[in-house]
Amino acid sequence: MIPNKFAISSVPLFTVLNNLPATPATAAQKQAEFDQIAKQKRNYRAGWYKQFCKLVMQEADIDRQRDHHIDSFYKELIALYSTRRGFQKEFDQFPAAAQIALFDMIFNLGATKLKGQFIKFNAAIKSEDWKTAGI
């Protein structure tokens, strides 16, 4: 989820020494790693790209980044799916399966596409027609 090699500078990455995270990676090391991954074949599972990596993230940083994304997605979803926008219920009142599906969609598509490109889908949600929405 890093959009370009300049955005990677703020990601906490570490060099690897003896298979353990050692020192914080420099911006140049991070950008070189980004370039190395970006030139590989696309659409493989994440684990496949590990063979091209020299930098790692610590678990605590991974958890923090994941939690930040989940919080951000949640804020976007409660803003999109609210009674103020014409929905019968607030996002938190949707069936659990619908909430999970919407989290998956916003992760993969982003809020702009979820809102703007799925007109019939959102209309079905607005009328709580979960079958038509495919949920």
C-alpha positions, -999 to 999 in steps of 0.1 A, spaced: 0 0 0 29 23 -6 20 45 -37 55 55 -48 92 54 -39 90 88 -22 62 77 2 83 48 14 107 72 32 82 75 61 78 37 65 99 23 94 122 -3 77 153 -19 90 183 -34 73 188 -72 79 219 -85 95 222 -122 103 185 -126 96 176 -101 122 165 -64 119 196 -43 125 198 -6 118 171 17 105 173 19 67 181 51 50 157 68 26 180 58 -3 179 21 8 141 23 11 137 38 -24 161 13 -39 140 -15 -23 108 0 -37 123 2 -72 135 -35 -69 100 -47 -60 82 -24 -85 101 -39 -115 91 -75 -106 62 -94 -122 28 -83 -109 -1 -102 -93 18 -127 -73 11 -134 -36 30 -111 -12 52 -139 0 67 -144 -35 82 -108 -34 101 -116 -2 129 -131 -23 137 -96 -36 137 -79 -2 166 -68 19 147 -46 44 121 -57 70 96 -41 93 93 -50 129 61 -66 141 51 -37 163 54 -13 133 34 -37 111 7 -38 137 6 0 141 4 4 103 -24 -22 101 -44 -6 129 -40 29 113 -54 16 80 -83 -1 97 -91 30 117 -89 51 85 -112 27 66 -137 26 94 -139 64 95 -145 65 58 -171 38 60 -191 54 87 -190 87 68 -201 70 35 -228 48 50 -248 70 73 -284 82 77 -272 117 68 -264 103 33 -298 87 29 -291 52 42 -317 37 65 -291 27 91 -257 37 102 -228 15 91 -224 1 126 -260 -12 123 -255 -31 91 -253 -69 92 -218 -81 102 -214 -98 67 -221 -65 50 -196 -46 73 -169 -72 65 -176 -70 28 -174 -32 28 -141 -33 47 -128 -56 20 -140 -34 -8 -127 -1 7 -93 -18 12 -91 -30 -24 -109 -1 -41 -106 29 -19 -134 52 -8 -137 72 -40 -143 41 -62 -165 24 -36 -187 55 -35 -186 65 -72 -184 34 -93 -209 11 -75 -241 30 -80 -264 0 -81 -246 -17 -53 -249 14 -30 -285 18 -40 -292 -18 -29 -274 -11 4 -294 21 8 -326 1 6 -312 -28 27 -315 -52 -2 -286 -73 8 -293 -100 -17 -290 -76 -47 -259 -61 -31 -245 -96 -31 -239 -97 6 
